[in-house]
Amino acid sequence: MNDKDEPTTPEERARSRAEYLSDLIWHAGTFVIINGFLWFVDLNGDGDANWAYWITAGWGIGLAFHALAYLVDGRSLEDRKTEEFLADELRRSNDQPRPESPSPA
């Protein structure tokens, strides 16, 4: 994705975040429905192998990273932190006493 594809207005950023949340909700719903079915098949099957555990664990890790990406919002984290650190630096530079220049005699 290049820079011109990034949302620039507050409305575009809000829409992008809402779409990402919608995707996360669909991912979680799909996870629950499909894994529920797989566990049902696994527990009611005649085999002793608990194979649904491995599918649920792997997919759960992927879902956890998806949720973490939403919570952290890494797509704009760097920009937000840059602004935050710049504001801190500007505040510090304004709080420090400036050296007095020697007055002409």
C-alpha positions as CSV (number, residue, x, y, z in Angstrom):
1,M,0.0,0.0,0.0
2,N,1.5,3.4,-0.9
3,D,1.0,6.7,0.9
4,K,-1.8,7.9,-1.3
5,D,-3.9,4.9,-0.3
6,E,-3.7,5.9,3.4
7,P,-6.8,7.6,4.7
8,T,-6.1,11.3,5.2
9,T,-9.3,13.0,6.5
10,P,-10.8,12.2,9.9
11,E,-13.8,10.7,8.2
12,E,-11.7,8.4,6.1
13,R,-9.7,7.3,9.1
14,A,-12.9,6.6,11.1
15,R,-14.4,4.6,8.2
16,S,-11.2,2.6,7.8
17,R,-11.2,1.8,11.5
18,A,-14.9,0.8,11.4
19,E,-14.2,-1.5,8.5
20,Y,-11.3,-3.1,10.3
21,L,-13.6,-3.7,13.3
22,S,-16.2,-5.2,11.1
23,D,-13.6,-7.5,9.6
24,L,-12.5,-8.5,13.1
25,I,-16.1,-9.3,14.2
26,W,-16.7,-11.4,11.1
27,H,-13.4,-13.2,11.7
28,A,-14.4,-14.0,15.3
29,G,-17.9,-15.1,14.3
30,T,-16.5,-17.4,11.6
31,F,-14.0,-18.8,14.2
32,V,-16.7,-19.6,16.7
33,I,-19.1,-21.2,14.2
34,I,-16.6,-23.3,12.2
35,N,-14.6,-24.4,15.3
36,G,-17.8,-25.3,17.1
37,F,-18.8,-27.5,14.2
38,L,-15.3,-29.1,14.0
39,W,-15.4,-29.8,17.8
40,F,-18.8,-31.4,17.4
41,V,-17.5,-33.6,14.6
42,D,-14.3,-34.4,16.5
43,L,-16.1,-35.3,19.8
44,N,-18.8,-37.3,18.1
45,G,-16.4,-39.2,15.8
46,D,-15.2,-42.7,16.4
47,G,-11.5,-41.8,16.5
48,D,-9.4,-41.1,19.6
49,A,-7.5,-38.3,18.0
50,N,-8.5,-34.8,19.2
51,W,-7.6,-33.0,16.0
52,A,-10.0,-30.1,16.4
53,Y,-7.7,-28.8,19.2
54,W,-4.9,-28.1,16.7
55,I,-7.2,-26.3,14.3
56,T,-8.7,-24.2,17.1
57,A,-5.2,-23.4,18.5
58,G,-3.7,-22.3,15.2
59,W,-6.7,-20.3,14.1
60,G,-7.0,-18.8,17.6
61,I,-3.4,-17.5,17.4
62,G,-4.3,-15.8,14.1
63,L,-7.5,-14.3,15.6
64,A,-5.5,-13.0,18.6
65,F,-3.1,-11.3,16.3
66,H,-6.0,-9.8,14.3
67,A,-7.5,-8.5,17.6
68,L,-4.1,-7.1,18.7
69,A,-3.6,-5.3,15.4
70,Y,-7.0,-3.7,15.9
71,L,-6.3,-2.7,19.4
72,V,-2.9,-1.3,18.7
73,D,-3.8,0.0,15.2
74,G,-0.3,-0.4,14.0
75,R,-1.1,1.2,10.7
76,S,-1.1,4.7,12.3
77,L,0.9,3.9,15.5
78,E,4.1,5.4,14.1
79,D,2.3,8.6,13.1
80,R,0.6,9.0,16.4
81,K,3.8,8.3,18.4
82,T,5.8,10.7,16.2
83,E,3.3,13.5,17.0
84,E,3.3,12.6,20.7
85,F,7.1,12.5,20.9
86,L,7.4,15.8,18.9
87,A,4.9,17.5,21.3
88,D,7.0,16.2,24.3
89,E,10.2,17.5,22.8
90,L,8.6,20.9,22.0
91,R,7.3,21.1,25.6
92,R,10.7,20.3,27.0
93,S,12.4,22.8,24.8
94,N,9.9,25.5,26.0
95,D,10.3,24.5,29.6
96,Q,14.1,24.7,29.7
97,P,15.5,28.1,30.6
98,R,17.3,29.7,27.7
99,P,20.8,30.8,28.2
100,E,21.0,34.5,28.7
101,S,22.9,36.4,26.1
102,P,25.6,38.7,27.4
103,S,24.4,42.2,27.5
104,P,26.5,44.7,25.6
105,A,28.5,46.9,27.9
